Amino acid sequence: MDKQLEHILTLRKNGQLEEANQCMVALVKEHPQNAYYQFQCAWTFDSLGQEKEAVPHYEEAIKLGLEPEVLVDAYLGLGSTYRTIGQYEQAKRIFEQAIHEFPKAEHIKVFYAMTLYNLGEHAKSMETLLNTILRTANHQGIQDYKKAIHYYSDKLDQTWL
């Protein structure tokens, strides 16, 4: 990692968010084709609660191409940012793309479930969330009731009389 970026990340880590953002914006202006810089710039905007400003940087980072371990975080950042600014359909599309490319990225599925909830797709949201819990939770109570949770995951609106 270069010294300039290392300094910016230290600023962000130390809570100097405005300064980190200003430095990151300047670095992106110097190197607009650097996908990782674009990703970090988006993150600095998100850190400041400036989600709308983060979106084009996430989009550009993804378009330019990132290493898989960073790309999954860029998808999460972009999808989550879309969700927080009420662009639920865009968030859903991004999360579905991320899940397709990274099927084992369980944390993406949790944010996807939140987006489905926002879209009023409550049954699919709960099914996604419950199945994610089943795949990831080692809690004994979850394990004891795994079959029942799985059975009900796609039957939330069904009643038995």
Kinemage of the C-alpha trace (Angstrom):
@kinemage 1
@onewidth
@group {chain A} dominant
@subgroup {mainchain}
@vectorlist {calphas} color= white
{ca met a 1} P 0.000 0.000 0.000
{ca asp a 2} L 1.346 3.406 -0.896
{ca lys a 3} L 2.213 5.951 1.793
{ca gln a 4} L -0.446 8.456 0.734
{ca leu a 5} L -3.263 5.908 0.997
{ca glu a 6} L -1.849 4.548 4.239
{ca his a 7} L -1.966 8.063 5.700
{ca ile a 8} L -5.590 8.536 4.579
{ca leu a 9} L -6.660 5.219 6.099
{ca thr a 10} L -4.961 6.192 9.360
{ca leu a 11} L -6.848 9.495 9.348
{ca arg a 12} L -10.136 7.656 8.849
{ca lys a 13} L -9.311 5.122 11.556
{ca asn a 14} L -8.502 7.977 13.958
{ca gly a 15} L -11.826 9.665 13.293
{ca gln a 16} L -10.429 12.484 11.162
{ca leu a 17} L -13.117 11.810 8.592
{ca glu a 18} L -13.287 15.189 6.856
{ca glu a 19} L -9.539 15.317 6.322
{ca ala a 20} L -9.471 11.695 5.151
{ca asn a 21} L -12.248 12.423 2.692
{ca gln a 22} L -10.580 15.540 1.318
{ca cys a 23} L -7.306 13.688 0.822
{ca met a 24} L -9.064 10.717 -0.780
{ca val a 25} L -11.007 12.945 -3.190
{ca ala a 26} L -7.721 14.589 -4.220
{ca leu a 27} L -6.070 11.187 -4.706
{ca val a 28} L -8.956 9.996 -6.887
{ca lys a 29} L -8.682 13.157 -8.997
{ca glu a 30} L -5.013 12.323 -9.595
{ca his a 31} L -5.734 8.626 -10.304
{ca pro a 32} L -9.345 8.286 -11.529
{ca gln a 33} L -8.686 4.850 -13.078
{ca asn a 34} L -7.550 3.319 -9.791
{ca ala a 35} L -10.448 1.104 -8.714
{ca tyr a 36} L -9.156 0.671 -5.163
{ca tyr a 37} L -8.872 4.436 -4.693
{ca gln a 38} L -12.427 4.828 -5.964
{ca phe a 39} L -13.579 2.216 -3.439
{ca gln a 40} L -11.767 3.925 -0.569
{ca cys a 41} L -13.159 7.298 -1.648
{ca ala a 42} L -16.692 5.894 -1.524
{ca trp a 43} L -15.973 4.555 1.948
{ca thr a 44} L -14.815 7.967 3.176
{ca phe a 45} L -18.048 9.531 1.929
{ca asp a 46} L -20.057 6.785 3.652
{ca ser a 47} L -18.119 7.400 6.860
{ca leu a 48} L -19.281 11.019 6.753
{ca gly a 49} L -22.898 10.050 6.154
{ca gln a 50} L -22.705 11.402 2.611
{ca glu a 51} L -24.156 8.346 0.947
{ca lys a 52} L -25.249 10.011 -2.294
{ca glu a 53} L -21.682 11.170 -2.895
{ca ala a 54} L -20.391 7.646 -2.253
{ca val a 55} L -22.514 5.986 -4.956
{ca pro a 56} L -20.594 7.084 -8.079
{ca his a 57} L -17.294 6.042 -6.500
{ca tyr a 58} L -18.587 2.570 -5.605
{ca glu a 59} L -20.010 2.217 -9.116
{ca glu a 60} L -16.742 3.316 -10.709
{ca ala a 61} L -14.678 1.010 -8.502
{ca ile a 62} L -16.817 -1.966 -9.498
{ca lys a 63} L -16.730 -0.986 -13.167
{ca leu a 64} L -12.941 -0.602 -13.155
{ca gly a 65} L -12.450 -3.987 -11.486
{ca leu a 66} L -11.357 -4.973 -8.002
{ca glu a 67} L -9.774 -8.007 -6.434
{ca pro a 68} L -12.500 -10.430 -5.257
{ca glu a 69} L -11.911 -9.772 -1.539
{ca val a 70} L -12.424 -6.040 -2.140
{ca leu a 71} L -15.146 -6.438 -4.756
{ca val a 72} L -17.434 -8.191 -2.289
{ca asp a 73} L -17.054 -5.221 0.080
{ca ala a 74} L -17.717 -2.779 -2.754
{ca tyr a 75} L -20.939 -4.609 -3.600
{ca leu a 76} L -21.942 -4.517 0.056
{ca gly a 77} L -21.106 -0.821 0.316
{ca leu a 78} L -22.983 0.106 -2.853
{ca gly a 79} L -26.022 -2.039 -2.093
{ca ser a 80} L -26.217 -0.828 1.488
{ca thr a 81} L -25.819 2.773 0.373
{ca tyr a 82} L -28.602 2.394 -2.189
{ca arg a 83} L -30.787 0.907 0.549
{ca thr a 84} L -30.123 3.717 2.992
{ca ile a 85} L -31.051 6.364 0.429
{ca gly a 86} L -34.269 4.558 -0.461
{ca gln a 87} L -33.192 3.173 -3.826
{ca tyr a 88} L -34.383 -0.308 -2.935
{ca glu a 89} L -34.633 -1.775 -6.441
{ca gln a 90} L -31.041 -0.782 -7.190
{ca ala a 91} L -29.952 -2.243 -3.861
{ca lys a 92} L -31.752 -5.493 -4.628
{ca arg a 93} L -30.079 -5.719 -8.041
{ca ile a 94} L -26.604 -5.127 -6.555
{ca phe a 95} L -27.112 -7.648 -3.759
{ca glu a 96} L -28.395 -10.265 -6.202
{ca gln a 97} L -25.325 -9.711 -8.369
{ca ala a 98} L -23.087 -10.024 -5.305
{ca ile a 99} L -24.817 -13.211 -4.152
{ca his a 100} L -24.439 -14.665 -7.638
{ca glu a 101} L -20.707 -13.874 -7.716
{ca phe a 102} L -20.040 -14.630 -4.032
{ca pro a 103} L -22.569 -17.277 -2.927
{ca lys a 104} L -20.695 -17.943 0.326
{ca ala a 105} L -20.710 -14.266 1.400
{ca glu a 106} L -23.403 -14.759 4.035
{ca his a 107} L -23.190 -11.173 5.301
{ca ile a 108} L -24.398 -9.958 1.888
{ca lys a 109} L -27.538 -12.069 2.322
{ca val a 110} L -28.414 -10.318 5.572
{ca phe a 111} L -28.345 -6.933 3.833
{ca tyr a 112} L -30.282 -8.427 0.932
{ca ala a 113} L -32.941 -9.577 3.403
{ca met a 114} L -33.199 -6.040 4.768
{ca thr a 115} L -33.674 -4.732 1.241
{ca leu a 116} L -36.368 -7.299 0.513
{ca tyr a 117} L -38.127 -6.170 3.666
{ca asn a 118} L -37.969 -2.553 2.483
{ca leu a 119} L -39.533 -3.637 -0.805
{ca gly a 120} L -42.408 -5.323 1.024
{ca glu a 121} L -41.147 -8.786 0.099
{ca his a 122} L -41.495 -9.903 3.705
{ca ala a 123} L -41.748 -13.652 3.162
{ca lys a 124} L -38.663 -13.756 0.931
{ca ser a 125} L -36.858 -11.466 3.358
{ca met a 126} L -37.517 -13.736 6.318
{ca glu a 127} L -36.726 -16.866 4.318
{ca thr a 128} L -33.370 -15.389 3.297
{ca leu a 129} L -32.570 -14.245 6.814
{ca leu a 130} L -33.588 -17.477 8.511
{ca asn a 131} L -31.663 -19.621 6.040
{ca thr a 132} L -28.610 -17.406 6.510
{ca ile a 133} L -28.852 -17.900 10.253
{ca leu a 134} L -29.071 -21.639 9.759
{ca arg a 135} L -25.906 -21.693 7.660
{ca thr a 136} L -23.923 -19.437 9.950
{ca ala a 137} L -25.051 -19.867 13.515
{ca asn a 138} L -23.323 -22.331 15.785
{ca his a 139} L -25.579 -21.534 18.714
{ca gln a 140} L -26.859 -24.760 20.228
{ca gly a 141} L -30.458 -23.528 20.339
{ca ile a 142} L -30.341 -22.724 16.634
{ca gln a 143} L -28.840 -26.125 15.942
{ca asp a 144} L -31.501 -27.861 18.058
{ca tyr a 145} L -34.294 -26.205 16.078
{ca lys a 146} L -32.580 -26.130 12.691
{ca lys a 147} L -35.101 -28.451 11.001
{ca ala a 148} L -38.092 -26.498 12.269
{ca ile a 149} L -36.581 -23.129 11.310
{ca his a 150} L -35.782 -24.444 7.846
{ca tyr a 151} L -39.283 -25.885 7.450
{ca tyr a 152} L -40.961 -22.583 8.343
{ca ser a 153} L -38.543 -20.369 6.387
{ca asp a 154} L -40.719 -20.373 3.255
{ca lys a 155} L -44.093 -20.793 4.992
{ca leu a 156} L -44.359 -17.624 7.073
{ca asp a 157} L -47.821 -16.745 5.783
{ca gln a 158} L -49.205 -20.269 6.098
{ca thr a 159} L -51.458 -21.240 9.000
{ca trp a 160} L -52.444 -24.662 10.255
{ca leu a 161} L -55.956 -24.908 11.672
